[in-house]
Amino acid sequence: MTFNTKVSISSCKYELVDRGPLFMRCAIKSVELLKITHLSLPDNMLGYEEAKMLAAMIKIDPPLRTLNLEQNNLDAQCAKLIGKALKENTNLQVLNVSKNALSDLGINFLLQSQIKSRLMRLKSNTQSSGQQATGA
């Protein structure tokens, strides 16, 4: 069986052939990923194990702005992991999870995480502004 693994990192593009999901697990663990701003991993058969690794990376809030996970094997449980990690992340602006089997439940996990984290940030910013106004 042959796997085509495509990795696009930041403005540089790398194409790795015949590596498959095992290689992707190693790449996701790489410290170098903590320095990038754009990561594209479409059509790499990423599933639950890779979602756990991606969630751990997302949670530490690297400078990553765009993450493309299009057309993988992600399901609702993967979305739940990623959603929990997104609550801690302030940098990620674009997450593409199209063409995955997330279901309505998976989409809900992702949306709920964003709604809660945005409300917490809004509340925090409002409290900070109020304290500055009363302190002045």
matplotlib code that plots the C-alpha trace (Angstrom):
import matplotlib.pyplot as plt

x = [0.0, 1.3, 0.5, 1.0, 1.8, 1.7, 3.0, 2.9, 4.6, 4.5, 5.7, 7.9, 6.3, 7.5, 6.1, 6.9, 5.9, 5.2, 5.4, 1.7, 0.2, 3.1, 5.3, 2.7, 2.6, 6.3, 6.0, 3.2, 5.4, 8.2, 9.4, 9.7, 5.9, 5.8, 7.4, 5.2, 2.2, 0.5, 0.2, -1.6, -2.2, -5.0, -5.7, -3.3, -5.6, -5.2, -7.5, -7.9, -4.2, -3.1, -6.0, -4.7, -1.2, -2.6, -4.8, -1.7, 0.0, -3.0, -3.4, 0.0, -0.9, 1.9, 2.0, 0.0, -2.6, -3.9, -4.5, -5.8, -7.0, -9.3, -10.2, -8.8, -10.4, -11.5, -14.7, -16.7, -14.3, -11.4, -13.4, -14.0, -10.3, -9.5, -12.4, -11.1, -7.6, -9.0, -10.4, -6.7, -5.6, -5.6, -3.6, -5.4, -7.6, -8.4, -9.3, -10.3, -11.9, -14.0, -14.5, -14.2, -16.8, -17.3, -21.1, -23.3, -22.0, -18.4, -19.2, -21.0, -17.9, -15.8, -18.4, -19.1, -15.4, -15.1, -18.2, -17.0, -13.4, -14.5, -17.0, -14.3, -11.9, -14.6, -15.5, -11.8, -11.3, -14.4, -13.2, -9.8, -11.3, -13.6, -10.7, -8.7, -11.6, -12.2, -8.5, -8.0]
y = [0.0, 3.5, 6.6, 10.1, 12.4, 16.1, 18.6, 22.3, 24.4, 28.2, 29.7, 26.7, 23.6, 20.1, 17.0, 13.6, 10.5, 7.0, 8.0, 7.7, 8.4, 7.0, 9.7, 12.3, 11.3, 12.0, 15.3, 16.5, 15.8, 17.8, 20.9, 22.7, 22.8, 25.0, 27.8, 27.8, 29.9, 27.8, 24.0, 22.1, 18.4, 17.4, 13.9, 12.2, 9.7, 11.5, 10.0, 9.9, 9.4, 12.3, 14.4, 13.8, 15.1, 18.0, 18.9, 18.9, 21.2, 23.6, 23.8, 25.2, 28.1, 28.1, 31.0, 28.8, 30.9, 28.4, 24.7, 22.7, 19.2, 18.8, 15.3, 13.1, 10.5, 12.9, 12.2, 13.7, 12.4, 14.0, 17.3, 17.0, 16.8, 19.6, 21.7, 21.4, 22.5, 25.5, 26.9, 27.5, 28.8, 32.5, 32.4, 30.0, 31.9, 29.4, 25.7, 23.7, 20.4, 20.0, 16.6, 14.8, 12.6, 15.1, 14.9, 17.5, 16.5, 17.1, 20.5, 21.3, 20.5, 22.8, 25.7, 25.4, 25.6, 28.8, 30.4, 29.7, 30.8, 34.0, 34.9, 34.3, 36.6, 39.2, 39.0, 39.3, 42.3, 44.0, 43.5, 44.8, 47.9, 48.5, 48.2, 50.7, 53.1, 52.9, 53.1, 56.2]
z = [0.0, -0.9, 1.1, -0.2, 2.6, 1.8, 4.4, 3.7, 6.4, 6.4, 3.1, 2.4, 0.9, 1.5, -0.1, 1.4, -0.4, 0.8, 4.5, 5.7, 9.1, 11.1, 9.7, 10.4, 14.1, 14.2, 12.4, 14.7, 17.7, 16.2, 18.2, 14.8, 14.5, 17.6, 15.5, 12.4, 11.6, 8.9, 8.8, 6.1, 6.5, 4.1, 3.0, 5.5, 7.1, 10.5, 13.2, 16.9, 17.8, 15.6, 17.0, 20.5, 19.4, 17.5, 20.5, 22.8, 20.3, 20.0, 23.8, 24.4, 22.1, 19.5, 16.9, 14.6, 12.8, 10.2, 10.5, 7.5, 8.5, 5.4, 4.2, 7.0, 9.3, 12.0, 13.8, 16.7, 19.3, 17.5, 17.3, 21.0, 21.7, 19.4, 20.8, 24.3, 23.2, 21.3, 24.6, 25.6, 22.3, 21.3, 18.1, 15.8, 13.4, 10.7, 11.2, 8.1, 9.0, 5.9, 4.3, 7.6, 9.4, 12.3, 12.3, 13.9, 17.3, 16.3, 14.8, 18.0, 20.1, 18.0, 18.1, 21.8, 22.6, 20.5, 22.0, 25.5, 25.0, 23.2, 26.0, 28.6, 26.7, 26.3, 30.0, 30.9, 28.6, 29.9, 33.5, 32.7, 31.1, 34.1, 36.5, 34.5, 34.3, 38.1, 38.9, 36.8]

ax = plt.figure().add_subplot(projection="3d")
ax.plot(x, y, z, "-o")
ax.set_aspect("equal")
plt.show()
